[in-house]
Amino acid sequence: MSTSKRTQGRDDLPGWAVQVLRRLLPAYHRDVVIGDFAEVYRSIAASRGRGRALRWYWGQVLKSTPAFIANGLYFGGDMVRNYLKIALRGLGRRKFYATLNVGGLAVGLAACLLIFQYVAFEKSYDTFHDDHENLYRLTITRTQGGEVRSTSAFSWSALAPLLEQNVPEVRTVARFHPNYSTGTIAYSDAAGQRHALREDGIAYVDPAFLDLYSFPFLRGDPATALAEPLALLISESAAQRYFGEDDPIGKTLDVRAWGDGAYTITGVLADVPANSHLQFDFLLPLDDILHDDHGQYHDTDGWSWTNFVTYARLHPDADVEAVERKAAGLINEAKREAYEEADMAAVVALQPLADIHLFSDFDEDWGALGNYKTVYFFTLVALFILLIAWVNYINLSTARAAERAKEVGVRKVAGARRGQVVLQFLFESALINGLALVLAVGLAVLGLPYLNELSGAAVTPSIWTNPWFWGSFLGVFVVGVVMSSLYPAFILSAFKPVTVLKGRRGTAASRQGLRKVLVVFQFAASIALFIGTYAAFTQVDYMRAFDLGMDLDRMLVIQRPSIVEENVDFVAQREVLKAELAAYPAITAITTSTSVPGGGFNLGTTARNEGAAASERETVHMTWINYNFVDTYGLQLAAGRNFSEDQTTDREEAMLINETAARTFGYASPAEALGKRIVLGGGSTSFTVVGVLKDFNWMSVKQEVDPYFFRPTRGGRYYSLKVNTANLDETLAAIQSTYDTVFPGNPFDYFFVDRFFDEQYKADQQFGTLFGLFALFAVFVACLGLVGLAAFTAARRTKEIGVRKVLGASAANIVRLLLVDFGKLVLIALVLTIPLAYFALDTWLANFAARIDLTVWLFLLPGLAVVVVALLTVSYHTSRAALTNPADSLRYE
């Protein structure tokens, strides 16, 4: 009877309240408190009813909860202090291993932090604009016969007004017209002295551009700043450059660019942020060039030239695909006659503003552009470096497991549960990772200027205020703490007290196998990065040394003057300049052109054989060159002749093409193309092919050679001078003196074509440099871990080495024995890495028209370099162990 009542009373206890108590109470008096509460509960239930007992029980739980929590925190804090004391004491006793652990993790975290800053910066482009989620750029894909013929970020000037009128989903639309080349801006200083500067950042925009984007105004009114002709907005740095501390509003600058005129400053903008795909210092009204009676767009219907970038803000609930279809319909209707004749069509895509920097891969584009593949790749590299650092920690922790086995055994005998031992090691890991993180932040701050210099980026510490950046990095840090500590913690906490206190090592063999696997992984990753670095630099060197099919050596280029005094015949003065420069002994040849190698073409258009259908038009690139350009640049004729001033019809009718163009237009040989007439653009004007040039690389050898067309001109924007560089300073001074005399008031700028051409490979060089830097980080961190393992191995095998030396082994034999163990692991890593590296490099090199061959040395040289570095890293500890007196090793045996 008594037992039955007790059981019933126990079963009647409020289950949820009991569970709360079990969670709150420490284990050592949990059962006592719950038992006391149960007795009182039953007493109340028997005398006053179960309802009253339940209220009493829950009341006691709620009233006691703060005390239980405070008690738990007190003892928990005491436990944390104890863990901290043990962890610090352990680090102090093992300073060498602690330094390796903290140092390796710090370098890994610093590299990861730097890469994350770079990645965050690249992903932040154009996100600073208000409502950027609804901002888009219109891109055009042209198809012919259902096949894609070209992709472009440019469109027609007539498109934007049509969108505004006919597509209700569009809130605001604006056009942006780059100047496409350097312009000249002249001004008078306070003393009345006339000056002129070359400027790259000139652009023409609609007034709505200022409403579309959130570029901050420092002076002026955005609503009226570009409302009138000849108005000018300048950046803060440009205002400082031209006017110092004076207020620039109302002052005048003489602009010589796509349009010429005296422009009045109506506003000052803050400098454009570095993470904007549009970079400019001067904004001018677009109408100034659209309505210029002497300009390129005079007397056109707005559908002839695609020199305009069109941006739009949509309503938040707009259907993007519907807007794309409507925009394409407007284009195809406006150009219906020409498109139907050529079997062409336009497809419109709205590219989100935040995607422009990383996700643009168009035949024609504009702006500061990056590559999402590079960003993702460096993110992967960062994680590899961090993994290598974590692997070091795991390796050294498991390697020292036997050392700490007795500590774990004693603690377990003293009553510690496995969970407490796991918490101890997790706490130690968090402490080491925390110390490494603090050091890593310092290293990253110091390394940021060097990262910017090497990458060409403009990453600022302000990126550290980005929640996404810190969220990602701290997430990686937490994962690292858990990953790098769980395995050692569970291995060490699993030791049986009886076994370890008897001196047995348990599963040492399995731990040694794991360490070998982790070492192989570390060096496989390091070798892969080194091979990639070597391949990247080799590819860049190969492209720079590639035979372009023309002579760029000692070719100096100066730009055509923009400012001409009144009543001066510019054409006559241009010939005077050429004649005076050509008379200088150090100049062996001089020519002019509208563009130079490496600087793109002046016109991208379509062409067809005379008499062919409009649907047979092909995309071509064209530039205008002087009559002696071919000889000056050493171009070779495959058939026909060069332009000749003696041939009076050449200026109006002659054309040179390259071999690729001859093949593209269906000629079996270059000679067959001679005398044929080719129609340019959508009109009917045709030109006669008088010569076919052997294929050469006008642009980077990364690209395939396209159909090139050349027309003759006596002028051109650029003067190319073949100079003797023996006394270069004297030659440059003489050229500038002549230039200033013939065309006073113009800025004198020059560059060498070979260096200018190599600028196309700058991004590849920066990629290779960053890749190499992070590969060095990876190898350094991996070698730090190898140093720790070598020291531990040498200490663990001290007695074995002593016995071997007593039995006659030499120091060299001992060193060889120890080095072979590590050397085998690194060689295994090399063998495993080569196939994967081959596949990755072959995929990467497929993007290059001219590419290196994947020879065996491309993999062996960097791989063996890592092997040598690894062996040199462990040689100190192995040599020290080999030279130890055996008497010291065996004294206590």
Salt bridges, closest charged atoms under 4 A:
ASP78 OD1 - ARG81 NH2 3.47
GLU122 OE1 - HIS357 NE2 2.80
ASP126 OD2 - HIS277 ND1 2.91
ASP131 OD2 - ARG171 NH1 3.51
ASP131 OD2 - ARG313 NE 3.16
GLU133 OE2 - HIS132 NE2 3.55
GLU169 OE2 - LYS326 NZ 2.89
ASP189 OD2 - HIS195 NE2 2.79
GLU199 OE2 - ARG241 NH2 3.10
ASP206 OD2 - ARG175 NE 2.82
ASP247 OD1 - ARG219 NE 3.67
ASP254 OD2 - ARG194 NH2 3.30
ASP254 OD1 - ARG256 NH1 2.68
ASP281 OD2 - ARG241 NH2 3.82
ASP293 OD1 - HIS298 ND1 3.93
GLU333 OE2 - ARG336 NE 3.50
ASP365 OD1 - ARG137 NH1 2.95
GLU403 OE1 - ARG400 NE 3.86
GLU407 OE2 - ARG404 NH2 3.11
GLU407 OE2 - ARG411 NH1 3.69
GLU428 OE1 - ARG404 NH1 2.80
ASP551 OD2 - LYS722 NZ 2.59
ASP553 OD2 - ARG554 NE 3.57
GLU575 OE2 - ARG574 NE 3.49
GLU610 OE2 - ARG677 NE 3.91
GLU618 OE1 - ARG149 NH2 2.75
GLU645 OE1 - ARG714 NE 3.27
ASP650 OD2 - ARG641 NH1 2.83
GLU653 OE1 - ARG677 NH1 3.83
ASP695 OD2 - ARG663 NH2 3.13
ASP706 OD2 - HIS621 NE2 3.54
ASP749 OD2 - ARG198 NE 3.26
ASP758 OD2 - ARG544 NE 3.33
ASP764 OD2 - LYS702 NZ 3.01
GLU800 OE2 - ARG797 NH2 2.82
GLU800 OE2 - ARG804 NE 3.02
ASP821 OD2 - ARG797 NH1 2.80
ASP842 OD1 - ARG851 NH2 3.05
ASP888 OD1 - ARG891 NH2 2.85
